[in-house]
Amino acid sequence: MAKQSIIKEFFLFIKQEKKWWLVPLITVLLLVGALIVFAGSSPLAPFIYPLF
């Protein structure tokens, strides 16, 4: 069996198990994670911190 990427395997799981509610959840978690990384390494960090 060929190796599959984690993302491809995740979407195959969602398709098979009909768990479409996971897509917005994962999307929001990725966006929050990206905002935290951006806020920590940006000169705009003092302006982003009040959002939390």
N, C-alpha and C positions, 0 to 999 in steps of 0.2 A: 504494500500500500504506500502510495506516495505521501510525502510530508505535506501537510496543509498549514497555512498560516493561521495564527490564532484568530484573526479577524474573519477569515473565510469560514473557519470552523464555528465561530460564534454565530454568524449569519445562517449557516446551515442548521444549527441548533434551534434558532428562533423560527426558522421556516418549518422544521419538522414538528416542533412542540407547540407551535401556534402561540408563542409568548411574545407578541408584538409590543406589549406594554414595557418590555425591557429596553426598547430602542430609545424612547425619550429619556428614560432614567440614565442610561449610559451616556447619552449625548450631554445631558446637564452635568453629570459628573466630570466629563472631559472638559467642558467649558469652564467649570469652576476651577478645576486643576490648572488649566491654561491661564486663567486670570490670576491665580495665586503665584504661579511661576513668573508671569509678566510683572506682577506687582512687586515681587521681591528683587527683580533684576532690572528695574527701569528707573530712570530719573523721575518718572511720573508717579512713583510709589506713594509719596505723601498725599497725592490727590485721589488715589484709589483706596487707601486705607479707610477713609470715612464710609465707604460703601459697606464695610463689614461692621 
